[in-house]
Amino acid sequence: MQQKPQSPRTAHVSPSRIGLGADTVMVRDYGRLVPSLQPGNQGVQRTGHGDALGVAHISALDLPGPLPPQAVWVTGDALGPANAEGIRQAAGRSYIDLDTGQTVQVDYHPASGTYHPRLAHQLAASPSAVSRVGGTWTWTGVTTAAHASASVSMPMAAAVPRDPRLDLQLYDARGGGATTGPAIQGKRQYVMGGQSYYGDARFSLASFKAGDNKLYVPDARGVWQQSGAITEDGIIQISGDSIASYLEVGGVVVRVDLDSTRNKYQMIPNAHSHAPGVYLDTGGSRASWVPEMRLGSIGAIIRAARKVLGYTTVTSDMSQGVMSTQDRQTYCYMRQYARQMIAFDNPAIRNAPAHLQDRKIDTHIWTHGYPYGRLLQGIQAKADGLALPMGIVQFDPFQGMATVAVRREGSFNVDAVAANDQFHYPHRQRRADEIALFDHWKTLSIQDAKGRGLANEKMYRALLVNDGYQIIPGGTYGGGQNGFDLVFKGPAGDVYVLEVKHAKPRNVSMQRVYEHFQMEDGWVRRVLKKLDRSDPGARQQVADALDRQRLFKVIGATLPDGKLVLFKIDMSGVRV
């Protein structure tokens, strides 16, 4: 839900994070690279008695060996390009790019024809083989367990709370009318509080404008009387009762109340149970909702996240009252990273089609909760300036961001996106080079469509490059005037296509090109066919990702005041 700060709590922000821009658009959040730890003086060790130092007895058994590295320190940039098998060669050794964004040395086993990772401090390769991700130059299969000796010592999952398993039947709000009410052809029945309501059977939240979103009850004469409606975010509101709101969650209709103190919906247990109320967040796809993170029990994660974002003096209790701007941004960061980890750690979600991934993440949260242990590992490492432990994915805001569904006519409500921190790229101040591009954009006349369009694209390019994304060259034809506005790759290897727009007061619309709207798969394939075969990179990367249904689509909507709003989209709604 949108959270409107009423009395924001102010906090000192590190000067290194203060920009000079006219607006805010993310607090930078990429882990800092640090040198690998090296052994200290091997002739001296701690005795275990306070801080006293003593000379160790040197023998073949107690010589300190090299400390395990905190991460693979080989970088892909230091190696040559990958060959047709996705192998990089350097100094007689073989290396591969993992789908975690890291590069690791591997040994080839001729007997099995497989490659096995070997970290620099290991005498033998891991028994676990890696496998190539089909159609790409990246590999997968390295697990934390296989390389436990190479991981940073971090709190284990058991040291942090777990989400309780929710029995949704304890929140079932159908009441005594659950078995009453006749089935009526062309109508869908909703039972709430013992009363049967009927809506148009054609109505679908997947395409909000398809059919009728109103609910009706027949009166004594059999005449339909409007008695409620379903909002675009899935809230069922009953006429004449401002507090009677319901949601369909996991096949169960539950009652929700808006907590005005926190400005959030809370799932209310039914009268026959003593279950606790559960605060809700908007989920990863249209009309999908998930439980809020356990803010009262994850203080260590919150403190680490604030340190990463530069909010070290903020000490407010996130679980009480309306969140301040800093708290909303901190919560957004934790939530997006947690969602990204869920997808990364579960192959069935990670390998699902891009437009289905977010709903699968929502389902996982209802069943298994949030991965607090791994979240603490990742965020604490960033907060301490350490490389990420092996197996923890590098943070990519887009991978944990909700996906905004297109309306049937090919448009998006930018106001609704900008109002919800979970729907768009996190805010930050503009950097100096971005300010210069912004100042230039402001000088251009609105009638200069071509000039403003090019200036607009440059603003997004600078923002993404400064935040660590890799721009993939190419993707255009016709002298650079047609094709993809920008193709880029995230820190975990995900491929994105960006369409840059100047937003009108409320909406941004995709143009229809022949039978497809911009950013539909059909439109993407049409662009790919027009690209030259000598395209320097975007053509192959986009085609591979599209074939694997792992191409992520992003809109950059520039508001009239120059604010940049980046959000991930699902175009399937135009075909419903």
C-alpha positions as CSV (number, residue, x, y, z in Angstrom):
1,M,0.0,0.0,0.0
2,Q,1.0,3.5,-0.4
3,Q,2.4,4.9,2.8
4,K,2.1,8.7,3.2
5,P,4.5,10.1,5.8
6,Q,2.5,12.4,8.0
7,S,5.3,13.4,10.5
8,P,8.5,12.2,8.9
9,R,11.3,11.5,11.3
10,T,14.4,13.3,10.1
11,A,17.8,11.8,10.2
12,H,21.3,12.8,9.4
13,V,22.5,11.3,6.1
14,S,26.1,10.8,5.2
15,P,27.5,13.7,3.1
16,S,28.7,11.2,0.6
17,R,25.1,10.4,-0.2
18,I,23.9,14.0,-0.6
19,G,23.3,15.1,-4.2
20,L,22.6,18.4,-5.7
21,G,19.7,17.3,-7.9
22,A,16.3,19.0,-7.9
23,D,14.6,15.7,-7.0
24,T,15.3,12.3,-5.6
25,V,15.2,9.2,-7.7
26,M,17.7,5.8,-5.0
27,V,20.1,5.4,-2.3
28,R,22.9,3.5,-4.0
29,D,23.2,0.0,-2.8
30,Y,25.9,-2.1,-4.5
31,G,28.4,-4.0,-2.4
32,R,31.8,-2.6,-2.2
33,L,34.7,-4.8,-3.4
34,V,37.4,-5.3,-0.9
35,P,40.8,-7.1,-1.2
36,S,40.8,-10.7,-0.2
37,L,42.0,-11.3,3.4
38,Q,45.6,-12.4,3.6
39,P,47.3,-14.4,6.5
40,G,48.9,-12.3,9.1
41,N,52.2,-12.9,10.9
42,Q,52.3,-16.7,11.0
43,G,54.7,-16.8,13.9
44,V,52.3,-15.1,16.3
45,Q,48.8,-16.2,17.4
46,R,46.3,-15.3,20.1
47,T,46.6,-17.5,23.2
48,G,42.9,-17.3,24.1
49,H,43.5,-15.3,27.3
50,G,42.0,-11.9,26.6
51,D,44.2,-9.9,24.2
52,A,47.5,-11.4,25.3
53,L,49.8,-12.5,22.5
54,G,52.2,-15.4,22.6
55,V,54.6,-17.1,20.3
56,A,53.1,-20.2,18.8
57,H,54.9,-23.5,18.7
58,I,55.8,-24.1,15.1
59,S,55.2,-27.6,13.8
60,A,53.9,-29.2,10.6
61,L,50.5,-29.5,12.2
62,D,49.8,-26.1,13.5
63,L,51.1,-23.8,10.8
64,P,48.3,-21.4,10.0
65,G,47.1,-22.0,6.4
66,P,45.8,-19.3,4.1
67,L,42.5,-17.9,5.2
68,P,39.5,-18.9,3.0
69,P,38.7,-16.1,0.6
70,Q,35.5,-14.2,1.2
71,A,34.6,-14.5,-2.5
72,V,36.0,-15.4,-5.8
73,W,38.3,-12.5,-6.5
74,V,38.8,-13.2,-10.2
75,T,36.9,-10.6,-12.3
76,G,35.6,-11.3,-15.8
77,D,37.1,-8.1,-17.1
78,A,40.6,-9.5,-16.3
79,L,40.1,-12.5,-18.6
80,G,39.6,-12.9,-22.3
81,P,36.2,-13.4,-23.9
82,A,34.4,-16.7,-23.3
83,N,34.7,-19.3,-26.1
84,A,31.8,-21.2,-27.7
85,E,31.4,-23.3,-24.6
86,G,31.3,-20.4,-22.2
87,I,34.9,-21.0,-20.9
88,R,37.4,-18.2,-20.3
89,Q,41.1,-19.1,-20.5
90,A,44.0,-17.4,-18.8
91,A,47.5,-18.6,-17.8
92,G,46.6,-22.2,-18.5
93,R,43.5,-22.1,-16.2
94,S,39.8,-22.2,-17.1
95,Y,37.2,-19.9,-15.7
96,I,33.4,-19.6,-16.0
97,D,30.9,-16.8,-15.3
98,L,28.3,-18.0,-12.7
99,D,24.7,-16.8,-12.7
100,T,25.5,-15.2,-9.4
101,G,27.5,-12.6,-11.2
102,Q,30.8,-14.0,-10.0
103,T,33.7,-15.6,-12.0
104,V,35.3,-18.8,-10.7
105,Q,38.1,-21.2,-11.7
106,V,37.0,-24.6,-12.8
107,D,38.7,-28.0,-13.5
108,Y,37.6,-30.2,-16.3
109,H,37.0,-33.9,-15.5
110,P,37.5,-35.9,-18.8
111,A,35.9,-39.0,-17.5
112,S,32.6,-37.4,-16.9
113,G,33.0,-34.5,-19.3
114,T,32.0,-32.0,-16.6
115,Y,33.5,-28.9,-15.1
116,H,33.9,-28.5,-11.3
117,P,34.7,-25.2,-9.4
118,R,37.9,-24.9,-7.5
119,L,38.6,-21.9,-5.3
120,A,42.1,-20.5,-5.1
121,H,42.8,-21.9,-1.6
122,Q,41.5,-25.4,-2.5
123,L,43.8,-28.3,-3.5
124,A,41.0,-30.1,-5.3
125,A,38.0,-29.1,-7.2
126,S,34.5,-29.5,-5.7
127,P,32.7,-32.8,-6.3
128,S,29.7,-30.8,-7.4
129,A,29.6,-30.1,-11.2
130,V,28.4,-26.9,-12.7
131,S,26.1,-26.8,-15.7
132,R,25.7,-24.3,-18.4
133,V,22.5,-22.2,-18.6
134,G,21.1,-23.1,-21.9
135,G,21.7,-20.5,-24.7
136,T,24.0,-18.3,-22.5
137,W,27.6,-18.0,-21.5
138,T,26.8,-18.3,-17.8
139,W,26.8,-21.4,-15.6
140,T,25.0,-22.5,-12.5
141,G,25.1,-25.2,-9.8
142,V,27.5,-23.9,-7.2
143,T,25.9,-24.1,-3.8
144,T,26.8,-22.6,-0.4
145,A,27.1,-26.1,1.1
146,A,29.6,-27.2,-1.6
147,H,31.9,-24.2,-0.7
148,A,31.1,-23.7,3.0
149,S,34.8,-23.1,3.6
150,A,34.8,-20.2,1.3
151,S,31.9,-18.4,3.0
152,V,32.1,-15.5,5.4
153,S,31.1,-16.4,8.9
154,M,27.6,-15.0,9.2
155,P,24.6,-15.5,11.5
156,M,22.7,-18.6,10.6
157,A,19.0,-18.7,9.7
158,A,18.2,-20.1,13.1
159,A,19.5,-16.9,14.8
160,V,16.8,-14.8,13.2
161,P,13.0,-15.2,13.5
162,R,10.9,-17.2,11.1
163,D,7.5,-16.2,9.8
164,P,4.7,-18.3,11.4
165,R,2.8,-20.6,9.1
166,L,-0.6,-19.0,8.5
167,D,-3.8,-21.0,8.5
168,L,-5.9,-18.9,6.2
169,Q,-9.1,-20.8,7.4
170,L,-8.7,-18.8,10.6
171,Y,-9.3,-15.6,8.5
172,D,-12.1,-17.0,6.4
173,A,-14.7,-14.2,6.2
174,R,-17.5,-16.0,4.3
175,G,-19.5,-16.7,7.5
176,G,-22.9,-18.4,7.5
177,G,-23.7,-17.7,3.9
178,A,-20.9,-19.9,2.6
179,T,-23.3,-22.6,1.5
180,T,-26.2,-20.3,0.5
181,G,-27.0,-18.4,-2.7
182,P,-27.9,-20.0,-5.9
183,A,-25.5,-20.3,-8.8
184,I,-26.5,-17.9,-11.6
185,Q,-25.4,-18.3,-15.2
186,G,-23.0,-15.5,-16.3
187,K,-22.4,-14.5,-12.7
188,R,-19.6,-15.2,-10.2
189,Q,-20.6,-15.6,-6.6
190,Y,-18.7,-13.9,-3.7
191,V,-19.7,-14.8,-0.2
192,M,-18.8,-12.4,2.6
193,G,-20.2,-12.1,6.1
194,G,-23.0,-14.5,5.3
195,Q,-24.2,-12.6,2.3
196,S,-23.9,-13.7,-1.3
197,Y,-22.8,-11.0,-3.9
198,Y,-22.7,-11.5,-7.6
199,G,-20.3,-10.1,-10.2
200,D,-19.8,-10.4,-13.9
201,A,-18.3,-13.8,-14.7
202,R,-16.2,-12.0,-17.4
203,F,-14.5,-9.7,-15.0
204,S,-10.8,-10.4,-14.5
205,L,-8.2,-8.5,-12.5
206,A,-5.7,-9.6,-15.1
207,S,-7.3,-7.0,-17.3
208,F,-9.2,-4.7,-15.0
209,K,-11.4,-3.2,-17.7
210,A,-12.6,-6.5,-19.1
211,G,-16.2,-7.0,-18.0
212,D,-17.8,-5.2,-15.0
213,N,-16.1,-4.8,-11.6
214,K,-19.4,-4.0,-9.8
215,L,-21.1,-6.4,-7.3
216,Y,-24.9,-6.9,-7.1
217,V,-27.5,-8.4,-4.8
218,P,-31.0,-9.2,-6.0
219,D,-33.8,-7.5,-4.0
220,A,-37.1,-9.1,-3.1
221,R,-38.5,-8.5,-6.6
222,G,-35.4,-10.1,-8.2
223,V,-34.0,-6.7,-9.4
224,W,-30.3,-6.4,-9.2
225,Q,-29.1,-3.7,-6.8
226,Q,-25.5,-2.6,-6.9
227,S,-24.0,-3.4,-3.5
228,G,-20.2,-3.2,-3.9
229,A,-17.3,-3.1,-6.3
230,I,-13.8,-4.6,-6.8
231,T,-10.9,-2.1,-7.0
232,E,-8.0,-2.5,-9.4
233,D,-5.8,-3.7,-6.5
234,G,-8.2,-6.5,-5.6
235,I,-10.0,-4.9,-2.6
236,I,-13.7,-5.8,-2.5
237,Q,-15.6,-2.9,-1.0
238,I,-19.2,-3.3,0.2
239,S,-21.6,-0.3,-0.4
240,G,-22.8,1.6,2.6
241,D,-20.1,0.3,4.9
242,S,-16.9,2.2,4.6
243,I,-15.0,-0.3,6.8
244,A,-16.3,-3.5,5.2
245,S,-13.4,-4.5,2.8
246,Y,-12.4,-7.9,1.7
247,L,-9.6,-9.7,-0.2
248,E,-9.3,-13.0,-1.9
249,V,-6.1,-14.6,-0.6
250,G,-5.1,-18.2,-1.4
251,G,-8.6,-19.1,-2.4
252,V,-10.0,-17.7,0.8
253,V,-12.0,-14.5,1.2
254,V,-10.7,-12.6,4.2
255,R,-11.7,-9.3,5.8
256,V,-9.2,-6.5,5.8
257,D,-9.4,-3.2,7.8
258,L,-7.3,-0.1,7.0
259,D,-5.2,0.7,10.0
260,S,-5.2,4.5,10.0
261,T,-2.3,4.6,12.4
262,R,0.0,2.7,10.0
263,N,-1.9,3.5,6.8
264,K,-1.8,-0.2,6.0
265,Y,-4.4,-3.0,5.5
266,Q,-4.6,-5.6,8.2
267,M,-6.0,-9.1,7.7
268,I,-8.6,-9.7,10.4
269,P,-9.2,-13.2,11.9
270,N,-12.7,-14.5,12.0
271,A,-14.9,-14.4,15.1
272,H,-14.2,-18.1,16.0
273,S,-10.4,-17.8,16.1
274,H,-7.8,-16.1,18.3
275,A,-5.3,-15.7,15.5
276,P,-3.4,-12.4,15.3
277,G,-4.0,-9.7,12.8
278,V,-1.6,-9.7,9.9
279,Y,-0.5,-6.5,8.2
280,L,-0.3,-6.7,4.4
281,D,1.9,-5.4,1.6
282,T,1.1,-5.1,-2.1
283,G,2.5,-8.2,-3.8
284,G,4.5,-8.6,-6.9
285,S,1.7,-8.6,-9.5
286,R,-1.7,-7.0,-10.0
287,A,-4.1,-7.4,-7.1
288,S,-1.7,-9.7,-5.3
289,W,-1.0,-9.2,-1.6
290,V,1.6,-10.7,0.8
291,P,2.2,-10.5,4.6
292,E,4.4,-7.7,5.9
293,M,7.9,-8.6,7.0
294,R,8.2,-9.2,10.8
295,L,9.4,-5.7,11.5
296,G,9.3,-6.0,15.3
297,S,11.6,-9.0,15.3
298,I,14.3,-8.3,12.6
299,G,16.1,-5.5,14.3
300,A,19.6,-6.8,13.2
301,I,18.5,-6.7,9.5
302,I,17.0,-3.3,9.8
303,R,20.1,-1.9,11.4
304,A,22.3,-3.4,8.7
305,A,20.0,-2.1,6.0
306,R,20.1,1.4,7.4
307,K,23.9,1.3,7.5
308,V,24.0,0.3,3.8
309,L,21.7,3.1,2.9
310,G,23.5,5.7,5.0
311,Y,20.7,6.1,7.6
312,T,22.9,5.3,10.6
313,T,21.2,7.8,13.0
314,V,17.7,6.6,12.3
315,T,16.4,4.5,15.3
316,S,12.6,4.6,14.8
317,D,10.5,1.5,15.3
318,M,9.3,0.6,11.8
319,S,6.5,-1.5,13.1
320,Q,4.7,1.5,14.7
321,G,3.0,4.4,13.0
322,V,3.4,5.7,9.4
323,M,6.9,5.1,8.1
324,S,9.1,8.1,7.5
325,T,10.7,8.6,4.1
326,Q,14.0,6.9,5.3
327,D,12.1,4.0,6.8
328,R,10.0,3.5,3.7
329,Q,13.2,3.4,1.6
330,T,14.9,1.0,4.0
331,Y,11.9,-1.3,4.1
332,C,11.7,-1.2,0.3
333,Y,15.3,-2.2,0.0
334,M,14.9,-5.2,2.5
335,R,11.8,-6.4,0.9
336,Q,13.1,-6.2,-2.7
337,Y,16.3,-8.0,-1.7
338,A,14.3,-10.7,0.1
339,R,12.1,-11.2,-3.0
340,Q,15.1,-11.5,-5.2
341,M,16.7,-14.1,-2.9
342,I,13.5,-16.2,-3.0
343,A,13.6,-16.4,-6.8
344,F,17.3,-16.9,-6.9
345,D,17.3,-19.7,-4.3
346,N,14.3,-21.6,-5.8
347,P,15.0,-23.0,-9.3
348,A,11.3,-23.4,-10.0
349,I,10.8,-19.7,-9.6
350,R,14.2,-18.5,-11.0
351,N,13.6,-20.4,-14.2
352,A,9.9,-19.5,-14.6
353,P,8.8,-17.2,-17.4
354,A,9.6,-13.6,-16.4
355,H,6.0,-12.4,-16.3
356,L,5.0,-15.3,-13.9
357,Q,7.9,-15.0,-11.5
358,D,6.5,-12.4,-9.2
359,R,3.2,-14.2,-8.5
360,K,5.3,-17.3,-7.7
361,I,7.3,-15.3,-5.2
362,D,4.1,-14.2,-3.6
363,T,2.8,-17.7,-3.3
364,H,6.2,-18.8,-1.8
365,I,5.9,-16.0,0.9
366,W,2.5,-17.2,2.0
367,T,3.8,-20.7,2.3
368,H,7.3,-20.3,3.6
369,G,7.7,-16.7,4.7
370,Y,10.7,-14.5,4.1
371,P,14.4,-15.7,4.0
372,Y,15.5,-13.7,7.0
373,G,18.7,-15.7,7.6
374,R,20.1,-15.2,4.1
375,L,18.8,-11.6,4.0
376,L,20.9,-10.9,7.1
377,Q,23.9,-12.5,5.6
378,G,23.7,-10.4,2.4
379,I,22.9,-7.1,4.0
380,Q,25.3,-7.5,6.9
381,A,28.1,-8.2,4.4
382,K,27.3,-5.0,2.5
383,A,27.0,-3.0,5.7
384,D,30.5,-4.2,6.8
385,G,32.1,-3.6,3.4
386,L,32.7,-7.3,2.8
387,A,32.2,-9.3,-0.3
388,L,29.1,-11.4,-0.4
389,P,29.2,-14.9,1.0
390,M,29.2,-17.6,-1.7
391,G,25.7,-18.3,-2.9
392,I,24.2,-14.9,-1.9
393,V,23.0,-13.1,-4.9
394,Q,24.1,-9.6,-5.7
395,F,21.3,-7.1,-5.1
396,D,19.4,-6.0,-8.2
397,P,16.4,-3.7,-7.4
398,F,14.6,-4.8,-10.5
399,Q,14.6,-8.5,-9.5
400,G,12.8,-7.8,-6.3
401,M,10.5,-5.1,-7.6
402,A,6.8,-5.7,-8.2
403,T,5.7,-6.1,-11.9
404,V,3.2,-3.5,-13.1
405,A,0.5,-4.9,-15.3
406,V,-0.5,-3.1,-18.5
407,R,-4.1,-2.0,-19.0
408,R,-5.9,-3.5,-21.9
409,E,-5.4,-0.4,-24.1
410,G,-1.6,-0.5,-23.6
411,S,-1.2,2.2,-20.9
412,F,0.1,2.4,-17.4
413,N,-1.0,4.7,-14.6
414,V,2.3,6.4,-13.6
415,D,0.8,8.2,-10.7
416,A,-0.2,4.8,-9.1
417,V,3.3,3.5,-9.8
418,A,5.1,6.5,-8.3
419,A,2.9,6.4,-5.2
420,N,4.0,3.0,-4.2
421,D,7.6,2.5,-3.3
422,Q,7.5,-1.2,-4.1
423,F,6.6,-0.6,-7.7
424,H,9.5,1.4,-8.9
425,Y,13.3,1.8,-8.7
426,P,14.3,3.1,-5.3
427,H,15.0,6.8,-4.8
428,R,18.3,8.4,-4.7
429,Q,19.9,11.8,-5.4
430,R,21.3,12.6,-8.9
431,R,25.1,12.5,-9.3
432,A,27.0,15.4,-10.9
433,D,27.0,14.0,-14.4
434,E,23.3,13.2,-14.1
435,I,22.6,16.7,-13.0
436,A,24.3,18.1,-16.1
437,L,22.2,15.9,-18.3
438,F,19.1,16.9,-16.4
439,D,19.9,20.6,-16.8
440,H,20.4,20.1,-20.5
441,W,17.1,18.3,-20.8
442,K,15.3,21.2,-19.1
443,T,16.6,23.7,-21.7
444,L,15.0,21.8,-24.6
445,S,11.6,22.8,-26.0
446,I,8.7,20.4,-25.7
447,Q,8.3,20.8,-29.4
448,D,11.8,19.4,-30.0
449,A,10.6,15.8,-29.7
450,K,13.7,14.2,-31.2
451,G,16.2,16.3,-29.1
452,R,14.2,15.8,-25.8
453,G,13.9,12.0,-26.6
454,L,17.7,11.6,-27.0
455,A,18.4,13.7,-23.9
456,N,15.9,11.6,-22.0
457,E,17.6,8.4,-22.9
458,K,21.0,9.8,-21.8
459,M,19.6,10.5,-18.4
460,Y,18.5,6.9,-17.9
461,R,21.8,5.5,-19.4
462,A,23.8,7.6,-16.9
463,L,21.6,6.5,-13.9
464,L,22.0,2.8,-14.8
465,V,25.7,3.0,-15.5
466,N,26.3,4.8,-12.2
467,D,24.4,2.1,-10.3
468,G,26.5,-0.7,-11.7
469,Y,24.4,-2.0,-14.6
470,Q,26.2,-3.1,-17.8
471,I,24.9,-1.4,-21.0
472,I,24.8,-3.8,-23.9
473,P,25.7,-2.1,-27.1
474,G,23.5,-2.2,-30.2
475,G,19.8,-2.9,-30.4
476,T,19.0,-0.1,-32.9
477,Y,18.6,0.3,-36.6
478,G,17.9,3.1,-39.1
479,G,20.8,5.2,-37.9
480,G,20.0,4.6,-34.3
481,Q,16.5,6.1,-34.5
482,N,14.6,2.8,-34.2
483,G,14.7,-0.3,-32.1
484,F,15.3,-0.7,-28.4
485,D,16.0,2.5,-26.4
486,L,18.4,0.6,-24.2
487,V,19.5,-2.9,-23.4
488,F,21.3,-3.6,-20.2
489,K,22.3,-6.4,-17.9
490,G,22.0,-6.7,-14.1
491,P,24.6,-7.8,-11.6
492,A,23.1,-11.3,-11.5
493,G,23.2,-11.6,-15.3
494,D,19.5,-10.8,-16.0
495,V,18.8,-9.0,-19.3
496,Y,16.5,-6.0,-19.6
497,V,15.0,-4.0,-22.4
498,L,14.2,-0.4,-21.5
499,E,11.6,1.8,-23.3
500,V,12.0,5.5,-22.4
501,K,8.9,7.7,-22.4
502,H,7.9,11.3,-21.5
503,A,4.9,10.7,-19.2
504,K,1.7,12.7,-19.6
505,P,0.1,14.0,-16.4
506,R,-1.1,10.5,-15.3
507,N,-0.3,7.9,-18.0
508,V,2.3,6.5,-20.3
509,S,1.1,4.6,-23.3
510,M,2.8,2.0,-25.5
511,Q,2.3,2.6,-29.2
512,R,0.7,-0.1,-31.4
513,V,3.1,-1.2,-34.2
514,Y,1.0,-3.2,-36.6
515,E,-0.6,-6.0,-34.5
516,H,1.6,-5.6,-31.4
517,F,2.1,-2.9,-28.8
518,Q,5.6,-1.8,-28.0
519,M,7.3,-4.2,-25.5
520,E,5.1,-7.2,-26.3
521,D,7.1,-10.3,-27.3
522,G,5.8,-10.0,-30.8
523,W,7.2,-6.4,-31.1
524,V,10.5,-7.5,-29.6
525,R,10.8,-10.2,-32.2
526,R,10.0,-7.7,-35.0
527,V,12.8,-5.4,-33.8
528,L,15.2,-8.3,-33.6
529,K,14.5,-9.2,-37.3
530,K,15.4,-5.7,-38.3
531,L,18.7,-5.5,-36.5
532,D,21.8,-6.0,-38.5
533,R,23.5,-9.4,-37.9
534,S,26.7,-7.5,-37.1
535,D,24.9,-6.0,-34.1
536,P,27.6,-5.6,-31.4
537,G,25.7,-7.5,-28.7
538,A,22.1,-6.5,-27.9
539,R,20.6,-8.6,-30.7
540,Q,22.0,-11.9,-29.4
541,Q,21.5,-11.2,-25.7
542,V,17.9,-10.2,-26.2
543,A,17.1,-13.1,-28.5
544,D,18.6,-15.6,-26.0
545,A,16.7,-14.1,-23.0
546,L,13.4,-14.0,-25.0
547,D,13.8,-17.7,-26.1
548,R,14.3,-18.6,-22.4
549,Q,11.3,-16.4,-21.4
550,R,13.7,-14.5,-19.2
551,L,13.7,-11.1,-20.8
552,F,12.7,-8.4,-18.4
553,K,10.9,-5.3,-19.7
554,V,11.3,-1.9,-18.1
555,I,9.7,1.5,-18.7
556,G,11.5,4.7,-17.9
557,A,8.7,7.4,-17.5
558,T,10.0,10.9,-17.1
559,L,7.5,13.1,-15.4
560,P,6.9,16.8,-16.4
561,D,9.2,18.0,-13.6
562,G,12.0,15.7,-14.8
563,K,11.7,12.9,-12.2
564,L,12.7,9.5,-13.5
565,V,10.4,6.6,-12.7
566,L,11.7,3.2,-13.6
567,F,9.4,0.2,-13.3
568,K,9.2,-3.4,-14.5
569,I,6.2,-4.3,-16.6
570,D,4.0,-7.2,-17.8
571,M,2.4,-6.7,-21.2
572,S,0.2,-9.8,-21.2
573,G,-2.9,-7.8,-20.2
574,V,-3.4,-6.4,-23.7
575,R,-4.2,-9.9,-24.9
576,V,-6.7,-10.9,-22.2
